[in-house]
Every structure is written in C-alpha cells, then in structure tokens.
C-alpha cells in the first residue's frame, strides 16, 4: 500500500491531502482540473518537495514522518515527465546509459544487454544511435519510458506524458504503457486531465480538487456514477473488461464471453489479448424484447439496476450484463416512458459494431 497524509505550502497554493491509502499495484490515475494539485502531490510523494510535511509509507517502508524524510534518490522512483526531459546533447543510447548508471548496482545487469532489452521492449531499438534532439514527440516519450525502466524503479510516476502528442502517437503510447504496466507489474502513478486516458489505463482514480484528495475509487466505482467527472468530455461511458477472440469470417472479433462482436483495425496476424472496450452510453439502445431482422447484431441480455434522468430530457439507464459488468445506455425520457422501463426489468442492450471500432485503443 501507499499510505500517508501530506501537507505542502507552495506560494499561495496549499496541498493538504488528508489521510489516504491506495494499493501499490497497477495504474492509479491522479485526475483533476489544471491547478488541482496533481503534479504537486506526485512530487511530494517522490520526495522532490523538501518542505512537505506529514507521513508517507510505501509497502510498509517509512518514506517520511514528522521528523525525517527518505531522500528522493533512495526511493527508487522512475519518472516520465510531460516534456520527456531528455538530454539534448546525448544520443538515445547516451540518455539510456545515464539511467543505467544510476540504477542500484545489484539490479543493473550487463550494460549492453540491459539497454538492448529495454529498447526492444519500448520499440526504439533502431533509434539508439540517433541524436535525441531529432526525435518526434512520441519517440521522445518512448525513450523517457525506457530511461525510467532502466533505473530499476519500485514505483513509476508519469506526469501527463500524452499532453504534447498528436492522436496517433497518443494511441500508440497508451497501448505501450498498458502493456508495460502489465508486463513489469510495477505500480504506476499516472497524472492526467483526460478522461479517456483514465478509462484506458487506470485500475483506480484519485480525484483531486483545490489541493485536496476528494475521493479514491476503483475505475468501476468511478464509472458507475452518472455524474462522474470522467464523463465531462463525451457523456457517460462504460468500460468492459474481457478477452478478444479469433476474428470470425465476417471480419469481426468476439469480445467478452463471445456475445459482443467488435470491428478492429488490427493486422490480420495480430494475436488477441485481454483488453478493455470503451462504449459511449449514447451508442447503446435498449429493447424490451429481443429484436428480429435488425442490422444491429450485438444484442446483449441485461438487467436494469438504476435509472438516472437529467435536466435535458435524457435518461441514463444502468444495466448489468450476464457476466456482472455494467453497461450504460443514454436514451430520451420519452423512450424511457414509452417502454415503461423500471429497475429489475430484463432488456436487450443494442450496440452497433461500428460504434466499437478501435475502442480498445482510442
């Protein structure tokens, strides 16, 4: 666990977390508006703010109390910053060598093999001898991730690593971070103000506002609230967890107990894997009987568990699928009334395959 209660005064801004506790595993997103204290909290956790007061423990080890602080250099934290923070006068290999030299001696491994391995893992093997000043934004962040991994950290901190990237680079990096988190089993603290990144990566969310931790929730809990801050950009969204199966004869990929079929732009040779599927509530329709002769073939049996009308005449319907996962549907109040929808009612959730295209990586 990562447990603490921290206070820090920086000019007119006050960080006052209150007591908190989060698992030291998986990806934990720090989410909030600009100025909410996300970066300040991350720096305080990393020991980069000497004036931080309070208590902090990492996996039972004291990192800070009222009388003492463990120096940042002894916390074994890997950092990936928004601007990558590479040394412009060094090649990619030079940047990685710098990190390798600062890894704990017992963890380093052989220099050449360690650098080659991590370069291959993040997809920069062909860039090792290239000047870092010539890299694209996405390439720079890959090097920054390789550098962080080479330091053999116990905790990986990422401060808005996607904010300066275009959409294609962001999609690629999200998939890479997801894969690295699962492969290395490192706990990751990930700062973002983008709901999509939280939905794609996080297992839990620390919501911050005005320098305070408002609440800590699992992603499932956060998405179950129809007024969640994670829905600010595009309305309510569901995130289903499951496995991709082999592509069928229609070019569709079965997902989640094979009752949902998705159209993905994966290469034909790509191997299916465990993944997440994002579904906008406005792309889900409901039927009280199973439709026949309909072009929408994704028809998922579900049970209504809650109805949430809004002031704009829309209703968010919370449905539980057969495997226990939650799927949200956003319909008009008129439709809700006409269908006489109620809690406990059995319905069919209708989802177009086109609405799911590339949802695993967007």
The 8 nearest C-alpha neighbors of each residue, nearest first, counted from 0:
[[1, 22, 23, 58, 21, 2, 57, 20],
 [0, 2, 57, 21, 20, 23, 56, 22],
 [3, 1, 20, 56, 19, 55, 0, 21],
 [4, 2, 55, 54, 19, 18, 56, 5],
 [3, 5, 18, 17, 54, 53, 16, 19],
 [6, 4, 53, 16, 52, 15, 54, 3],
 [5, 7, 15, 52, 14, 51, 53, 16],
 [8, 6, 51, 14, 13, 52, 50, 9],
 [7, 9, 13, 12, 10, 14, 6, 11],
 [10, 8, 12, 11, 13, 7, 14, 50],
 [9, 11, 12, 8, 13, 7, 14, 50],
 [10, 12, 9, 13, 8, 14, 7, 210],
 [13, 11, 9, 10, 8, 14, 210, 7],
 [14, 12, 8, 7, 210, 15, 9, 11],
 [15, 13, 210, 7, 6, 16, 211, 8],
 [14, 16, 6, 211, 210, 17, 5, 13],
 [17, 15, 211, 212, 5, 4, 14, 18],
 [16, 18, 4, 15, 19, 212, 5, 211],
 [19, 17, 4, 3, 16, 20, 2, 5],
 [20, 18, 3, 2, 4, 17, 21, 16],
 [19, 21, 2, 1, 0, 3, 22, 18],
 [22, 20, 1, 0, 23, 2, 19, 215],
 [23, 21, 0, 24, 1, 20, 25, 186],
 [24, 22, 0, 186, 1, 21, 58, 25],
 [25, 23, 186, 22, 185, 26, 184, 187],
 [24, 26, 186, 187, 202, 27, 180, 185],
 [25, 27, 187, 201, 202, 188, 186, 28],
 [26, 28, 188, 203, 201, 204, 189, 187],
 [27, 29, 189, 204, 201, 190, 30, 188],
 [30, 28, 190, 205, 189, 204, 37, 206],
 [31, 29, 206, 192, 191, 28, 205, 207],
 [32, 30, 207, 192, 35, 206, 208, 33],
 [31, 33, 35, 192, 34, 208, 30, 207],
 [34, 32, 35, 31, 192, 36, 37, 208],
 [33, 35, 36, 32, 209, 37, 208, 210],
 [34, 36, 208, 209, 210, 32, 33, 31],
 [37, 35, 210, 39, 34, 38, 40, 209],
 [36, 38, 40, 39, 35, 29, 41, 190],
 [39, 37, 41, 40, 36, 42, 158, 190],
 [38, 40, 36, 42, 41, 37, 43, 14],
 [41, 39, 43, 37, 38, 42, 36, 44],
 [40, 42, 38, 44, 43, 39, 45, 37],
 [43, 41, 45, 47, 39, 44, 40, 48],
 [42, 44, 40, 48, 46, 45, 41, 47],
 [45, 43, 41, 42, 46, 40, 55, 47],
 [44, 46, 42, 43, 47, 71, 41, 76],
 [47, 45, 71, 43, 44, 48, 42, 70],
 [46, 48, 42, 45, 43, 71, 49, 44],
 [49, 47, 43, 46, 50, 51, 42, 45],
 [50, 48, 51, 47, 46, 43, 68, 52],
 [51, 49, 48, 52, 7, 8, 43, 9],
 [50, 52, 7, 49, 48, 6, 43, 5],
 [53, 51, 6, 5, 7, 50, 65, 54],
 [54, 52, 5, 65, 4, 64, 6, 51],
 [53, 55, 64, 3, 63, 4, 5, 65],
 [56, 54, 3, 63, 62, 2, 61, 64],
 [55, 57, 61, 2, 60, 62, 59, 1],
 [56, 58, 1, 60, 59, 0, 61, 2],
 [59, 57, 0, 60, 1, 56, 23, 2],
 [58, 60, 57, 56, 61, 0, 1, 2],
 [61, 59, 57, 56, 58, 62, 55, 63],
 [60, 62, 56, 63, 55, 59, 57, 64],
 [63, 61, 69, 56, 55, 68, 60, 57],
 [64, 62, 68, 55, 54, 61, 67, 69],
 [63, 65, 54, 67, 66, 53, 55, 68],
 [66, 64, 53, 67, 54, 52, 63, 68],
 [65, 67, 64, 68, 63, 53, 52, 54],
 [66, 68, 64, 63, 65, 69, 62, 54],
 [69, 67, 63, 62, 70, 64, 66, 46],
 [68, 70, 62, 63, 71, 73, 67, 74],
 [71, 69, 72, 73, 68, 46, 74, 62],
 [70, 72, 46, 74, 73, 45, 47, 69],
 [71, 73, 70, 74, 75, 76, 69, 46],
 [74, 72, 71, 70, 75, 69, 76, 62],
 [73, 75, 71, 76, 72, 70, 69, 45],
 [76, 74, 152, 73, 153, 72, 77, 154],
 [77, 75, 152, 154, 74, 155, 153, 78],
 [76, 78, 147, 155, 152, 156, 154, 150],
 [79, 77, 156, 147, 157, 155, 80, 76],
 [80, 78, 157, 143, 83, 144, 156, 158],
 [81, 79, 83, 158, 82, 160, 157, 78],
 [80, 82, 160, 159, 158, 83, 162, 79],
 [81, 83, 84, 80, 160, 163, 140, 85],
 [82, 84, 80, 143, 140, 85, 81, 139],
 [85, 83, 82, 80, 86, 143, 81, 79],
 [86, 84, 83, 87, 94, 143, 131, 139],
 [85, 87, 88, 89, 94, 84, 131, 90],
 [88, 86, 132, 89, 131, 85, 130, 90],
 [89, 87, 86, 90, 132, 131, 130, 85],
 [90, 88, 93, 87, 86, 94, 130, 131],
 [91, 89, 130, 93, 131, 92, 129, 128],
 [90, 92, 127, 94, 131, 93, 129, 128],
 [91, 93, 127, 95, 90, 94, 96, 128],
 [94, 92, 90, 96, 89, 91, 95, 97],
 [93, 95, 91, 97, 92, 96, 89, 90],
 [94, 96, 92, 146, 98, 97, 93, 99],
 [97, 95, 99, 93, 98, 94, 92, 100],
 [96, 98, 94, 95, 100, 99, 93, 101],
 [99, 97, 95, 101, 96, 150, 100, 146],
 [100, 98, 96, 102, 101, 149, 97, 150],
 [99, 101, 97, 98, 102, 96, 107, 150],
 [102, 100, 98, 99, 150, 103, 97, 104],
 [101, 103, 150, 99, 100, 151, 107, 104],
 [104, 102, 106, 105, 107, 101, 151, 150],
 [105, 103, 107, 106, 102, 101, 108, 100],
 [104, 106, 103, 107, 108, 102, 151, 109],
 [107, 105, 103, 104, 108, 151, 102, 150],
 [106, 108, 104, 102, 105, 103, 109, 99],
 [109, 107, 106, 113, 110, 112, 105, 104],
 [108, 110, 112, 111, 113, 107, 114, 99],
 [111, 109, 113, 112, 114, 108, 99, 107],
 [110, 112, 114, 113, 109, 115, 116, 108],
 [111, 113, 115, 109, 114, 110, 116, 108],
 [114, 112, 116, 110, 111, 115, 109, 108],
 [113, 115, 111, 117, 116, 112, 118, 110],
 [116, 114, 112, 118, 113, 117, 111, 119],
 [117, 115, 113, 119, 114, 118, 112, 120],
 [116, 118, 120, 119, 114, 115, 145, 113],
 [119, 117, 124, 123, 115, 120, 116, 121],
 [118, 120, 122, 116, 124, 117, 121, 115],
 [119, 121, 117, 118, 122, 116, 123, 145],
 [122, 120, 118, 119, 123, 141, 117, 145],
 [121, 123, 119, 120, 124, 118, 141, 125],
 [124, 122, 118, 126, 125, 121, 119, 127],
 [125, 123, 118, 119, 126, 127, 122, 115],
 [124, 126, 123, 127, 128, 122, 129, 118],
 [127, 125, 129, 123, 124, 128, 91, 92],
 [128, 126, 92, 91, 129, 124, 125, 123],
 [129, 127, 126, 90, 92, 91, 130, 125],
 [128, 130, 126, 90, 127, 91, 131, 133],
 [131, 129, 90, 132, 133, 91, 89, 128],
 [130, 132, 90, 91, 133, 134, 87, 129],
 [131, 133, 87, 130, 134, 88, 90, 89],
 [134, 132, 131, 130, 135, 129, 87, 139],
 [135, 133, 131, 138, 132, 139, 136, 130],
 [134, 136, 138, 137, 139, 133, 132, 140],
 [137, 135, 139, 138, 164, 140, 134, 163],
 [136, 138, 140, 168, 139, 135, 141, 164],
 [139, 137, 141, 135, 140, 136, 134, 142],
 [140, 138, 136, 142, 137, 141, 134, 83],
 [139, 141, 143, 137, 142, 138, 83, 144],
 [140, 142, 138, 144, 143, 139, 121, 145],
 [141, 143, 145, 139, 140, 144, 146, 138],
 [142, 144, 140, 146, 141, 83, 145, 79],
 [145, 143, 147, 141, 146, 142, 140, 79],
 [146, 144, 142, 148, 147, 143, 117, 149],
 [145, 147, 143, 95, 149, 144, 148, 98],
 [146, 148, 77, 144, 145, 150, 149, 78],
 [149, 147, 145, 150, 146, 151, 144, 152],
 [150, 148, 146, 151, 99, 147, 98, 145],
 [149, 151, 102, 148, 98, 147, 152, 99],
 [152, 150, 149, 148, 102, 106, 153, 103],
 [153, 151, 75, 76, 77, 154, 150, 155],
 [152, 154, 75, 76, 185, 151, 155, 186],
 [155, 153, 76, 152, 186, 185, 187, 77],
 [154, 156, 77, 187, 76, 78, 186, 188],
 [157, 155, 188, 78, 187, 77, 189, 79],
 [158, 156, 79, 189, 78, 80, 190, 188],
 [157, 159, 190, 80, 160, 81, 189, 79],
 [160, 158, 191, 81, 190, 161, 162, 157],
 [159, 161, 81, 158, 162, 80, 157, 79],
 [162, 160, 164, 159, 163, 169, 81, 172],
 [161, 163, 159, 164, 160, 81, 191, 165],
 [162, 164, 161, 165, 136, 81, 160, 82],
 [165, 163, 161, 162, 169, 168, 136, 137],
 [164, 166, 168, 167, 169, 163, 161, 137],
 [165, 167, 169, 168, 170, 164, 361, 171],
 [168, 166, 170, 169, 165, 171, 164, 172],
 [169, 167, 171, 137, 170, 166, 165, 164],
 [168, 170, 166, 172, 167, 171, 164, 161],
 [169, 171, 167, 173, 168, 172, 360, 361],
 [172, 170, 168, 174, 169, 173, 175, 167],
 [173, 171, 175, 169, 174, 170, 176, 168],
 [174, 172, 176, 170, 175, 171, 169, 177],
 [173, 175, 177, 171, 172, 176, 178, 170],
 [176, 174, 172, 178, 177, 173, 179, 171],
 [177, 175, 179, 173, 178, 174, 180, 172],
 [176, 178, 174, 180, 175, 179, 200, 173],
 [177, 179, 175, 181, 176, 180, 182, 174],
 [180, 178, 182, 176, 181, 177, 183, 175],
 [179, 181, 177, 178, 184, 183, 182, 185],
 [180, 182, 178, 184, 179, 183, 177, 25],
 [181, 183, 179, 180, 184, 178, 185, 177],
 [182, 184, 185, 180, 179, 181, 178, 186],
 [185, 183, 181, 180, 182, 186, 25, 24],
 [186, 184, 183, 180, 154, 187, 24, 153],
 [185, 187, 24, 25, 23, 154, 26, 155],
 [188, 186, 26, 155, 156, 27, 189, 25],
 [189, 187, 156, 27, 28, 26, 157, 155],
 [188, 190, 28, 157, 29, 27, 156, 187],
 [191, 189, 29, 158, 159, 28, 157, 30],
 [192, 190, 159, 193, 30, 29, 189, 28],
 [191, 193, 30, 31, 32, 194, 190, 33],
 [194, 192, 191, 195, 196, 197, 30, 229],
 [195, 193, 229, 197, 196, 198, 192, 230],
 [194, 196, 198, 197, 193, 199, 361, 229],
 [197, 195, 199, 198, 194, 193, 200, 191],
 [196, 198, 201, 194, 200, 195, 199, 28],
 [199, 197, 195, 196, 200, 201, 194, 238],
 [198, 200, 196, 197, 195, 201, 275, 173],
 [201, 199, 197, 198, 177, 196, 26, 202],
 [202, 200, 26, 197, 203, 27, 28, 198],
 [201, 203, 218, 26, 217, 27, 25, 200],
 [202, 204, 217, 218, 27, 201, 216, 28],
 [205, 203, 28, 216, 27, 215, 29, 206],
 [204, 206, 215, 29, 28, 30, 214, 207],
 [207, 205, 30, 213, 214, 212, 31, 204],
 [208, 206, 212, 31, 213, 211, 35, 30],
 [207, 209, 35, 211, 210, 31, 213, 212],
 [210, 208, 35, 211, 36, 207, 34, 14],
 [211, 209, 14, 36, 35, 208, 15, 13],
 [212, 210, 16, 15, 208, 207, 209, 213],
 [211, 213, 207, 16, 214, 206, 208, 205],
 [212, 214, 207, 206, 211, 208, 215, 205],
 [215, 213, 206, 212, 205, 216, 207, 204],
 [214, 216, 205, 204, 206, 217, 203, 213],
 [217, 215, 204, 203, 220, 221, 218, 214],
 [216, 218, 203, 220, 219, 202, 204, 221],
 [219, 217, 203, 221, 202, 220, 222, 216],
 [218, 220, 222, 217, 221, 223, 216, 238],
 [221, 219, 223, 217, 218, 222, 216, 224],
 [220, 222, 218, 223, 219, 224, 216, 217],
 [221, 223, 219, 224, 220, 218, 227, 237],
 [222, 224, 220, 221, 219, 225, 325, 227],
 [225, 223, 227, 222, 226, 221, 220, 235],
 [224, 226, 227, 223, 235, 222, 315, 307],
 [227, 225, 224, 228, 230, 235, 229, 231],
 [226, 228, 229, 224, 225, 230, 221, 222],
 [229, 227, 230, 231, 226, 194, 31, 221],
 [228, 230, 194, 227, 231, 222, 232, 221],
 [231, 229, 234, 235, 228, 232, 227, 233],
 [230, 232, 228, 229, 233, 234, 227, 194],
 [233, 231, 230, 234, 194, 229, 193, 195],
 [234, 232, 230, 231, 235, 279, 236, 229],
 [233, 235, 230, 231, 232, 236, 279, 280],
 [236, 234, 230, 280, 279, 225, 233, 237],
 [237, 235, 279, 280, 278, 234, 230, 238],
 [238, 236, 278, 326, 277, 327, 279, 239],
 [237, 239, 277, 276, 275, 278, 240, 236],
 [240, 238, 276, 275, 237, 241, 277, 324],
 [241, 239, 275, 274, 276, 238, 255, 242],
 [240, 242, 255, 273, 274, 254, 275, 239],
 [243, 241, 273, 254, 272, 255, 274, 244],
 [242, 244, 254, 271, 272, 253, 273, 252],
 [243, 245, 253, 271, 252, 242, 254, 246],
 [246, 244, 252, 247, 271, 243, 253, 270],
 [245, 247, 252, 251, 250, 244, 248, 253],
 [248, 246, 249, 250, 251, 252, 245, 253],
 [249, 247, 250, 246, 251, 252, 245, 253],
 [248, 250, 247, 251, 246, 252, 262, 260],
 [251, 249, 248, 247, 246, 252, 262, 263],
 [250, 252, 262, 261, 249, 246, 247, 260],
 [251, 253, 246, 261, 260, 244, 247, 262],
 [254, 252, 260, 257, 244, 259, 243, 261],
 [253, 255, 243, 257, 259, 242, 260, 256],
 [254, 256, 241, 257, 242, 259, 258, 253],
 [255, 257, 258, 254, 259, 241, 242, 253],
 [258, 256, 253, 254, 255, 259, 260, 244],
 [257, 259, 256, 255, 260, 254, 253, 299],
 [260, 258, 254, 297, 257, 253, 255, 261],
 [259, 261, 253, 252, 251, 254, 352, 297],
 [262, 260, 252, 352, 251, 355, 263, 253],
 [261, 263, 251, 356, 352, 252, 355, 353],
 [264, 262, 357, 356, 265, 261, 252, 251],
 [263, 265, 357, 266, 262, 356, 267, 250],
 [264, 266, 263, 269, 267, 268, 357, 270],
 [267, 265, 269, 268, 264, 263, 270, 271],
 [266, 268, 269, 265, 246, 270, 264, 250],
 [269, 267, 266, 270, 265, 271, 246, 245],
 [270, 268, 266, 267, 265, 271, 272, 245],
 [269, 271, 272, 268, 245, 267, 244, 243],
 [272, 270, 243, 244, 245, 269, 273, 242],
 [273, 271, 243, 242, 274, 270, 244, 241],
 [274, 272, 242, 241, 243, 271, 275, 240],
 [273, 275, 241, 242, 240, 272, 359, 276],
 [276, 274, 240, 239, 359, 238, 241, 277],
 [275, 277, 239, 359, 238, 358, 278, 240],
 [278, 276, 238, 358, 237, 275, 239, 279],
 [277, 279, 237, 236, 280, 238, 276, 355],
 [278, 280, 236, 281, 282, 235, 237, 277],
 [281, 279, 328, 329, 327, 282, 283, 236],
 [280, 282, 329, 279, 283, 328, 330, 235],
 [283, 281, 280, 279, 350, 354, 284, 278],
 [284, 282, 328, 350, 280, 281, 349, 348],
 [285, 283, 349, 348, 328, 350, 282, 286],
 [284, 286, 348, 347, 349, 346, 287, 283],
 [287, 285, 347, 288, 346, 289, 348, 284],
 [286, 288, 346, 347, 289, 285, 345, 338],
 [289, 287, 286, 290, 346, 347, 345, 285],
 [288, 290, 347, 286, 291, 287, 298, 346],
 [291, 289, 288, 293, 292, 286, 298, 347],
 [290, 292, 293, 289, 294, 288, 296, 295],
 [293, 291, 290, 294, 295, 296, 289, 298],
 [292, 294, 295, 291, 290, 296, 289, 298],
 [293, 295, 296, 292, 351, 291, 297, 290],
 [296, 294, 293, 351, 297, 349, 350, 298],
 [295, 297, 298, 294, 293, 351, 349, 350],
 [298, 296, 350, 259, 295, 349, 299, 351],
 [299, 297, 349, 348, 347, 296, 300, 350],
 [298, 300, 348, 347, 301, 297, 349, 258],
 [301, 299, 347, 346, 320, 348, 298, 321],
 [302, 300, 320, 319, 346, 347, 318, 345],
 [301, 303, 345, 319, 318, 344, 343, 346],
 [304, 302, 318, 342, 343, 344, 317, 305],
 [303, 305, 342, 317, 318, 343, 302, 319],
 [306, 304, 317, 342, 303, 316, 307, 318],
 [305, 307, 316, 315, 317, 308, 314, 342],
 [306, 308, 315, 314, 316, 309, 305, 225],
 [309, 307, 314, 313, 315, 306, 310, 312],
 [310, 308, 311, 313, 312, 314, 307, 315],
 [309, 311, 312, 308, 313, 314, 332, 307],
 [312, 310, 309, 313, 308, 314, 332, 331],
 [311, 313, 332, 310, 309, 331, 314, 308],
 [314, 312, 331, 332, 309, 311, 330, 308],
 [315, 313, 308, 330, 307, 332, 329, 331],
 [316, 314, 329, 307, 328, 306, 308, 317],
 [315, 317, 306, 328, 327, 305, 314, 329],
 [318, 316, 327, 305, 304, 303, 326, 306],
 [319, 317, 303, 326, 302, 304, 325, 301],
 [318, 320, 325, 302, 301, 324, 323, 326],
 [319, 321, 301, 323, 324, 322, 325, 300],
 [320, 322, 323, 301, 300, 319, 324, 299],
 [323, 321, 320, 324, 319, 256, 255, 325],
 [324, 322, 320, 321, 319, 325, 301, 318],
 [323, 325, 320, 322, 319, 326, 239, 321],
 [326, 324, 319, 318, 320, 323, 327, 317],
 [325, 327, 318, 237, 319, 317, 324, 328],
 [328, 326, 317, 280, 316, 237, 318, 315],
 [329, 327, 280, 283, 316, 315, 281, 284],
 [328, 330, 315, 281, 280, 314, 316, 327],
 [331, 329, 314, 313, 328, 315, 334, 332],
 [332, 330, 313, 334, 333, 314, 312, 335],
 [331, 333, 335, 313, 312, 334, 314, 336],
 [332, 334, 336, 331, 335, 337, 312, 330],
 [335, 333, 337, 331, 336, 332, 338, 330],
 [334, 336, 332, 338, 333, 340, 337, 339],
 [335, 337, 339, 333, 334, 338, 332, 340],
 [338, 336, 334, 339, 335, 333, 340, 332],
 [337, 339, 335, 340, 336, 334, 287, 286],
 [340, 338, 336, 337, 335, 341, 334, 287],
 [339, 341, 338, 335, 336, 344, 342, 337],
 [342, 340, 344, 343, 339, 303, 306, 305],
 [341, 343, 303, 304, 344, 305, 306, 340],
 [342, 344, 303, 302, 304, 341, 345, 305],
 [343, 345, 303, 342, 302, 341, 346, 340],
 [346, 344, 302, 301, 303, 343, 287, 347],
 [347, 345, 287, 301, 286, 300, 302, 344],
 [346, 348, 300, 286, 299, 285, 298, 301],
 [347, 349, 285, 299, 298, 284, 283, 300],
 [348, 350, 298, 284, 283, 297, 285, 347],
 [351, 349, 283, 297, 352, 282, 348, 295],
 [352, 350, 353, 354, 295, 297, 349, 355],
 [351, 353, 355, 261, 354, 262, 350, 260],
 [352, 354, 356, 355, 351, 262, 261, 350],
 [355, 353, 351, 352, 356, 282, 350, 278],
 [356, 354, 358, 352, 353, 261, 357, 278],
 [355, 357, 262, 353, 358, 263, 354, 261],
 [358, 356, 263, 359, 360, 361, 355, 264],
 [357, 359, 355, 361, 356, 360, 277, 276],
 [360, 358, 276, 357, 275, 361, 274, 277],
 [359, 361, 358, 357, 170, 174, 173, 199],
 [360, 358, 170, 359, 357, 195, 199, 277]]
